[in-house]
Amino acid sequence: MNANGKLTRRAEEMFALIERFNSSGLNRKVFCEQNGISYSTFQWWQHQYRHREKISVVRDSQINDFVPIHVTPPHRLDAFSSACRIEYPNGVVISFREVNVQILAELTALQAE
């Protein structure tokens, strides 16, 4: 990839090769032998390809979509819960040691209006 984020000619060639591999049904070793590429080089480019795909998925997802938050009141009578855990659909987890559940509930109620 160059400084502008565009693929270099070599990257374009290698990514096209990886896409051919993905639809070939062959294992990596056989595919590499048939295409005259070293196994380690192919693995490196395959890693680059997968990394670029992951970044594309994140970029293409609708980051500003509202994600509903479900608040469960604490089991104790005070307003603080011992922990709060927020899990996003993409696997990101945010954990707090202590959180004021009453305030969190009020804030999420404001978001829903």
Secondary structure, DSSP 8 states (H G I E B T S, - for coil): --TTS---HHHHHHHHHHHHHHHH---HHHHHHHHT--HHHHHHHHHHHHHHHHHHHHHHS-TTS---------SSSSSEES-EEEE-TTS-EEEES-EEHHHHHHHHHHHH-
